[in-house]
Amino acid sequence: MHTQSIRFNLFPPVALVAFACLCALLLISCSGKEKLTIDISEGFATTTLKEFARQTEVEIVFDLQSVYGVKTNAVNGNYDADSALRMMLDSTPLGVDFEIESGAYAVFRK
């Protein structure tokens, strides 16, 4: 009995390009830079930060006393959560850090 050996080229150039594109799309989608529709009016941080967390479904940690009385900017449009939060706090006495371990944003008075 004679067996025939068939060789398959497992990764032709087209398959490699398709695989690279798939990897790139996965990296982009996992980067946390998803665009969200955000509609938050100017207002006091004690309210707007909670509304921001509700609309973006991100966790925001802040001390009520440190943000009390601070007015934040309106943010309306399609933005990723990080950019939108920074726009909201721009030109205010508040700053923001992203805590990698908890996955939460920490808002503080500068």
Secondary structure as the mmCIF struct_conf table of DSSP 4:
data_model
#
loop_
_struct_conf.conf_type_id
_struct_conf.id
_struct_conf.beg_label_comp_id
_struct_conf.beg_label_asym_id
_struct_conf.beg_label_seq_id
_struct_conf.end_label_comp_id
_struct_conf.end_label_asym_id
_struct_conf.end_label_seq_id
BEND BEND1 LEU A 10 PHE A 11
HELX_RH_AL_P HELX_RH_AL_P1 PRO A 13 CYS A 30
TURN_TY1_P TURN_TY1_P1 SER A 31 GLY A 32
STRN STRN1 LEU A 36 ILE A 40
BEND BEND2 GLU A 42 GLU A 42
STRN STRN2 GLY A 43 PHE A 44
HELX_RH_AL_P HELX_RH_AL_P2 ALA A 45 THR A 56
TURN_TY1_P TURN_TY1_P2 GLU A 57 GLU A 57
STRN STRN3 ILE A 60 PHE A 62
HELX_RH_AL_P HELX_RH_AL_P3 LEU A 64 VAL A 67
TURN_TY1_P TURN_TY1_P3 TYR A 68 GLY A 69
STRN STRN4 LYS A 71 THR A 72
STRN STRN5 VAL A 75 TYR A 79
HELX_RH_AL_P HELX_RH_AL_P4 ALA A 81 LEU A 89
TURN_TY1_P TURN_TY1_P4 ASP A 90 SER A 91
BEND BEND3 THR A 92 PRO A 93
STRN STRN6 LEU A 94 GLU A 99
TURN_TY1_P TURN_TY1_P5 ILE A 100 GLY A 103
STRN STRN7 ALA A 104 ARG A 109
#
